[in-house]
Amino acid sequence: MSVEHWVLIVALALAAFSIRVLGLFAGDRIRASRHAWMLDELPGLIVVSLVASALAGQNWLVWSAATVALATALVSNHVILTMVLGMASFAALSWFFS
């Protein structure tokens, strides 16, 4: 490998390490502040943002199944049951309206 390759590898390694260290320091600062509640809610917020972006361009069948899954999650607070009923409702709606 050439010197340019090694420089790139070292630069990327340093960038990845510094991102992790800065995240550690930022997490400690947030934990000590009045915004500490955000760290407790962060995993759920990430999941919601991923689901919302996935639903953005979908048709009404997907939105209906997502509504069933949301209702199941609110009532049961059970992940597996939520996935099963969400998928079953999507399959049933797709079969019925196709």
N, C-alpha and C positions, 0 to 999 in steps of 0.2 A: 504494500500500500504506500501511497505517496504521503508526503508531509501534509498536504491539504486534507487528506482523509483523516489523519490523526488529529489535526487541529479541529476539524469538524466534530469528531467523536468526543474529544475532550471538552469542547465548547458545549455540546449537547448534554454531556454528563454533568457539567457544572450548572447548566441551566436547570436540569431536572432536580439536582440536589438543592439548588437555591429555592426553587418553587416549594419543595417539601419543607425546608427550614423556615421559609417565610410563612407558610401555612401553619406550622407549629407555633411560631411566635404570634401570629394573628389569632389563632385559636386560644392561646393563653390570655391574650389581651381581651378577647371577647368574653371568655369565661369569667374574668375579673370585673367585667362591666355590667351595666344594667341591661345589656342585650344578650345575656347568657341564655335566655329562653330560646333564642334562635337556634342554638346548637342542638337542643332537644328536639326541635321541630324540623330540622334540616333533612333527615332521611325521608320523611313523609312529603316534604315540599318538593324534593327531587323527583320522587315517584309521580306526584301530581303533575309536575311540569312535563315529564316524559309522556304521560298518558294524554295530557291536554294537547301536546304538539302532535301526537299520533292521531288524535281524533279530528284535528283541524280540517283535513280535506276529505273526510269520509262521508258516506251516504247515510241516509236515515236508518238503515238496518243496523249499522254499527253503533250509531248513537242510541238506538233503542236498547240494544244489548248492553251498552255501557250504562244506561240508566238502570237496567235490571241489576247489573253488577254493583252499582253504587248503592242501590236500595238494599241489596243483600249484605253489603259490607256494613252499612249503617245499622241494620237490624241485628246481624249475627256477630259482627266483628271476627269473622272466621275467613282466613285467606283462601283455603282450598274450596270451601263452599262458594265463595264469591267467584272464583275462577270457573268452577263447574257450572254454576247457574248462568254466568255470563256467556260462556261458550255454548251451553245448551240453548239459551234463548237466541243467540245468533244463528245456530244451526236450524232451530225451529223456524225462525223468521225467514231465513234464506230458503228453506225448503217450501214453506207455505207461500211465499211471494215470488218464487222463481218459476 
